[in-house]
Amino acid sequence: MKPDPSIIRAFIPTGKLRASINLGNPILAAKDPSGEPTGVSVDLARAFAATLGVELELVVFDAAGKSVQAVSDERADLGFFAVDPRRGETIAFTEPYVLIEGYYLVRDASPIRRNEDVDQQSVRVAVGEGSAYDLFLTRELKHAQIVRAPTSPTVVRTFLEQDLEVAAGVKQQLEADARQAPGLRLLDGRFMVIRQAMGVPKSRGTAAADALRAFVEEAKASGLVAQALARHKIAGASVAPAA
């Protein structure tokens, strides 16, 4: 059933639904051979636009922080982000639709064997600036130094070029990078679960936020999220449980 006209207006102040897409998380979005954005978040954006009965415009960024800022500044009408208290100051989040694992990467010769070994004063950890794990580790690490790469896909390059002790990121991205640079290994076990959700500027009101939450729950229940993960051959991410 088509939403109330007032909710539609809340989502499209410019006449189109502007969806902020972060290419820095390859699990959720990437470019196809023609250069067009594709992926799970793109599929969900299209489905939500169809629910509203409006035209979709994709606003594409190369890093999570930039994508979040676009929604916070209302240069986009919704986005796809990891849930985080800091981001929640300006963005109303749905419940997560996908769960993604965050891991640490080190060199084979590193004495660091466990996640608990990372938080030491002698350890420097590369993260993608503004990413979910940047925000999380900024709060959680008390002794290790955080070194911010421009984007998540450049974390391992920064780790190698600056001869850092640890790289942190989405498991699949780190695994792919490690295949290109022999002599690296992931630590056993995730250090966090990234709760990936949709979000709308809080200024759009509670009715708009509730409509987006309802869409996400329906997308999980109907199999839309699972189908998108399968269609894009995404491994290592799971559909989040119902709210």
C-alpha positions, 0 to 999 in steps of 0.5 A: 500500500502506498504511503501517506502523501505527507510521508512521501513529501518528507522523503522527496523535498527535491522531487526525487528520492536521493539515496546516499550510496557508499562504495567504500563497503564492497559488501553493499555497493560497488560499480558494475563494468559500465561504471554504474553503482550496483549492490544490495544497498542499490537494490534496497534504494530502488525497492523503497523508491518503488514503494513510494512511487517516486523517481530515484537518484543515487548519490555516490560516495567513496567513503562511509563518512562522506555518505553519512555527512550527505544525509546529515546535511540533507544533501541526500534523503536516506542512506545505508550505514552501520548503526552508531550513537554518534551518527544517531545524533542527526540520523534516525536509523532503522533496525539493521537489515544485514550483519557484517563482521569486523576483523583485524589483519596483521603480518604473519610475523606479528606477535599479535595473535588475539584481538585482546593483544591489539590495544597496546601503546606500541600498536598502530591500527589503520582504519577507514576514516569515518567508518563504523569500525573507526567510530567503534575503535575510537571509543574502545581502544584505550592505548593503541593509536588509530591511523585513518586511511582516506577510505575503507578500501585504502586501509591495507595500503595505508597499513603496508605503506606506513608499516603499521602493526594492525589493519581493521575493517570488514572481513571480506575487504581485508581477505581480498586485500590479503590475497594481493599482498602475501604474508598477511593473516586475519586474527581469529574471531571478529572484534565487532559485528557491524549492524548495517541499517538504513537511515533518514535525517531526523529532521524529516520527522518520526512518521518518515522514520517509522515508514523506513523502519517498516520497509526494512522489516518487510524487506527482511521478512519477504526475502528481499534482503536475502535475495539481494545478498544471493544475487550479488554473491555476497558471502560473510554477511547475514540477514539481520533478525526481525526487530 
